[in-house]
């Protein structure tokens, strides 16, 4: 019974980790492209009025932060992991995320 619970926690943690990658990687690429590439900026400025395009990074960053706040929690005790990336165990309840 205990082993099944541990496997379930590991599986849920891995799902959360994958979701985190799915959100963060494209967001970081988009933000980097916006700041470093004049071509991307020029293309987007055709569709977004000039005064609003400066807020585009916020449209990406704020939802990413909110998603991380709700997703990046221990599957067992629901406490936030904080700044630690991909922990092997929860510092709050001791749940292990690796075998």
N, C-alpha and C positions, 0 to 999 in steps of 0.2 A: 504494500500500500504506500509506504514512504517513498519507494523508488518511483512509483507511478507519479506521485506528486512532484518529485524532483524533475522527472522527465517533462512533465507538463509545464513547470516553471521555466525550464531551459527552452522549450519549444516557444513559449510565449515571449520570452526575452529575445529570442532570435527573430521572431516576427516584428517586434518593436525595433530591433536593430536594423532590419531590412527596410522598414517604413522610414526610419530616420535617414538612411542612405538615399532612398527614393526621393525624399523631399530636399535634402541638403545639397546633393551633388548638382542637380539641375539649377537650383537657386544660386549656388555659388558661381556656376558657369555663366548664368545670365547676368548676374551683378558684375562679374569681371568683364564680360563682353560690353556691358553698358559703359563702364568706366574707361576701358582701354581701347575700344574700337569706335572710331568716328563713323565708320560705315554702318554699324548697327544703330548708332544714334541717329544718323541721317535717314535710314529706312524707317525707324519708328517715328521720327518727327513728321513724316508724311501722313501718318494716321493719328497722331496725338498732338494737339496744339502745343506750341513751344513752352507756354507757361506751366503746363502740367507735366511735361516729360521729366522735369527734375524730381518729381515725386515718385516716379516709377520704381526706383530702388526700394522705397518704403512699402510699395504695394507688394513687393516680393519678400522683404525682410520681416515685416510685422507678422504676416501669416506664418512664416517659417518659425519665428520665435514662439508664437502661440501654439503651433503644432508641437514643437519640441517640449514646451512646458507640460502639455497634456500627455504626450506620448512617452517621454523619457522618464518613466517611473518604474519602480519595482513591481513586477507582476504579482508579488505576494502581499506586500504591505502598502503598496500604492504611494510610497514616499518618493519624492523627486531625487534623482541621482546627483543633481547639482552640476558642477562643471566637469565631473569625471566622465570620460568617454569610454564606453564599453567595459564596464567593470566586470570582474569575475564573480563577485558576490555583492549582496546588499549590505551596506554599512549600518543600516537601521535594524533590519530583522535577521540578517545572517544568511538569507536565501542564497544558494549557490547557482550560478548560471553556466557552469561548465561541469563536465563529468569528472 
